[in-house]
């Protein structure tokens, strides 16, 4: 397995885990707002960019363990490809070893 791809995928899955908690906390407020703020799920360890995303759109992305939400231009073509573009973000799908790490570490799969 490509160690570099695995490291990058682990960075991204960590951000996904943070966003799962952000969604939970936003939904616990008195009536969930139509949108909430997440952190970019790119593989850049130092990235702190925020993305406004709707609950329904976020849930659609989370249905696929290999899908992540990143700031436009943050996709890493070594481990993923852009599958959709929105005004404020892009949806990427992991490839190869990165996809395997994403699937195994998906908190919604009981990982």
C-alpha beads as a LAMMPS data file, in Angstrom:
LAMMPS data file: protein, C-alpha beads

111 atoms
110 bonds

1 atom types
1 bond types

-500.0 500.0 xlo xhi
-500.0 500.0 ylo yhi
-500.0 500.0 zlo zhi

Masses

1 110.0

Atoms # bond

1 1 1 0.000 0.000 0.000
2 1 1 1.298 3.472 -0.875
3 1 1 2.385 4.992 2.483
4 1 1 2.082 8.574 1.246
5 1 1 -1.486 8.007 0.072
6 1 1 -2.327 6.354 3.388
7 1 1 -0.923 9.318 5.361
8 1 1 -2.871 11.788 3.252
9 1 1 -6.061 9.750 3.610
10 1 1 -5.631 9.625 7.386
11 1 1 -5.368 13.426 7.466
12 1 1 -8.608 13.673 5.524
13 1 1 -10.459 11.125 7.634
14 1 1 -9.448 13.035 10.752
15 1 1 -11.116 16.163 9.315
16 1 1 -14.187 14.065 8.424
17 1 1 -14.395 12.940 12.063
18 1 1 -14.225 16.563 13.242
19 1 1 -17.034 17.485 10.828
20 1 1 -19.201 14.629 12.053
21 1 1 -19.016 16.172 15.538
22 1 1 -19.686 19.662 14.153
23 1 1 -22.819 18.377 12.422
24 1 1 -23.996 16.718 15.625
25 1 1 -23.528 19.883 17.668
26 1 1 -25.211 22.077 15.046
27 1 1 -28.179 19.694 14.957
28 1 1 -28.557 19.757 18.746
29 1 1 -29.386 23.452 18.765
30 1 1 -33.026 24.475 19.008
31 1 1 -34.047 23.403 15.535
32 1 1 -31.129 22.730 13.229
33 1 1 -30.203 25.595 10.920
34 1 1 -30.400 24.925 7.168
35 1 1 -26.587 25.114 6.989
36 1 1 -23.617 24.688 9.285
37 1 1 -19.885 25.249 9.059
38 1 1 -17.352 22.445 8.543
39 1 1 -13.599 22.352 8.118
40 1 1 -12.083 21.581 4.720
41 1 1 -11.498 17.820 4.445
42 1 1 -8.371 18.104 2.301
43 1 1 -5.095 16.316 3.055
44 1 1 -3.230 19.499 4.055
45 1 1 -2.469 19.167 7.770
46 1 1 -2.326 22.928 8.282
47 1 1 -5.554 23.745 6.409
48 1 1 -8.047 25.596 8.583
49 1 1 -10.427 26.827 5.897
50 1 1 -14.141 26.668 6.657
51 1 1 -16.999 25.712 4.357
52 1 1 -20.699 26.509 4.777
53 1 1 -22.721 23.437 3.805
54 1 1 -26.368 22.461 4.045
55 1 1 -27.389 19.516 6.219
56 1 1 -28.969 17.676 3.279
57 1 1 -25.914 18.190 1.047
58 1 1 -23.588 17.045 3.837
59 1 1 -25.647 13.909 4.373
60 1 1 -25.570 13.087 0.652
61 1 1 -21.761 13.231 0.678
62 1 1 -21.536 11.116 3.846
63 1 1 -23.441 8.259 2.152
64 1 1 -20.220 7.424 0.301
65 1 1 -17.252 6.526 2.542
66 1 1 -14.814 7.678 -0.131
67 1 1 -16.391 11.129 -0.635
68 1 1 -15.063 14.274 1.030
69 1 1 -15.789 18.019 0.907
70 1 1 -12.886 20.353 0.129
71 1 1 -12.325 24.008 -0.663
72 1 1 -12.060 24.575 -4.424
73 1 1 -8.491 23.898 -5.502
74 1 1 -7.642 21.661 -2.532
75 1 1 -8.207 18.340 -4.315
76 1 1 -5.083 16.170 -4.494
77 1 1 -5.061 14.390 -7.853
78 1 1 -2.618 11.769 -6.520
79 1 1 -5.307 10.265 -4.287
80 1 1 -8.689 11.626 -5.433
81 1 1 -10.700 13.142 -8.242
82 1 1 -13.359 15.858 -8.205
83 1 1 -16.819 14.405 -8.741
84 1 1 -18.885 17.581 -8.226
85 1 1 -18.380 21.320 -7.922
86 1 1 -20.502 23.706 -5.888
87 1 1 -20.078 27.455 -5.353
88 1 1 -18.276 27.103 -2.012
89 1 1 -16.746 23.628 -2.249
90 1 1 -15.868 20.576 -4.293
91 1 1 -16.764 16.970 -3.597
92 1 1 -13.899 14.549 -4.148
93 1 1 -13.769 10.765 -4.272
94 1 1 -10.716 8.878 -3.012
95 1 1 -8.764 6.475 -5.222
96 1 1 -6.738 3.333 -4.479
97 1 1 -5.137 3.072 -1.030
98 1 1 -6.734 6.359 0.052
99 1 1 -10.182 4.940 -0.755
100 1 1 -9.441 1.835 1.325
101 1 1 -8.392 3.955 4.314
102 1 1 -11.476 6.160 3.937
103 1 1 -13.807 3.152 3.876
104 1 1 -12.150 1.417 6.837
105 1 1 -12.165 4.561 8.991
106 1 1 -15.679 5.810 8.190
107 1 1 -17.389 6.408 11.562
108 1 1 -20.756 5.666 9.966
109 1 1 -19.569 2.149 9.122
110 1 1 -18.829 1.427 12.773
111 1 1 -15.107 2.082 12.319

Bonds

1 1 1 2
2 1 2 3
3 1 3 4
4 1 4 5
5 1 5 6
6 1 6 7
7 1 7 8
8 1 8 9
9 1 9 10
10 1 10 11
11 1 11 12
12 1 12 13
13 1 13 14
14 1 14 15
15 1 15 16
16 1 16 17
17 1 17 18
18 1 18 19
19 1 19 20
20 1 20 21
21 1 21 22
22 1 22 23
23 1 23 24
24 1 24 25
25 1 25 26
26 1 26 27
27 1 27 28
28 1 28 29
29 1 29 30
30 1 30 31
31 1 31 32
32 1 32 33
33 1 33 34
34 1 34 35
35 1 35 36
36 1 36 37
37 1 37 38
38 1 38 39
39 1 39 40
40 1 40 41
41 1 41 42
42 1 42 43
43 1 43 44
44 1 44 45
45 1 45 46
46 1 46 47
47 1 47 48
48 1 48 49
49 1 49 50
50 1 50 51
51 1 51 52
52 1 52 53
53 1 53 54
54 1 54 55
55 1 55 56
56 1 56 57
57 1 57 58
58 1 58 59
59 1 59 60
60 1 60 61
61 1 61 62
62 1 62 63
63 1 63 64
64 1 64 65
65 1 65 66
66 1 66 67
67 1 67 68
68 1 68 69
69 1 69 70
70 1 70 71
71 1 71 72
72 1 72 73
73 1 73 74
74 1 74 75
75 1 75 76
76 1 76 77
77 1 77 78
78 1 78 79
79 1 79 80
80 1 80 81
81 1 81 82
82 1 82 83
83 1 83 84
84 1 84 85
85 1 85 86
86 1 86 87
87 1 87 88
88 1 88 89
89 1 89 90
90 1 90 91
91 1 91 92
92 1 92 93
93 1 93 94
94 1 94 95
95 1 95 96
96 1 96 97
97 1 97 98
98 1 98 99
99 1 99 100
100 1 100 101
101 1 101 102
102 1 102 103
103 1 103 104
104 1 104 105
105 1 105 106
106 1 106 107
107 1 107 108
108 1 108 109
109 1 109 110
110 1 110 111
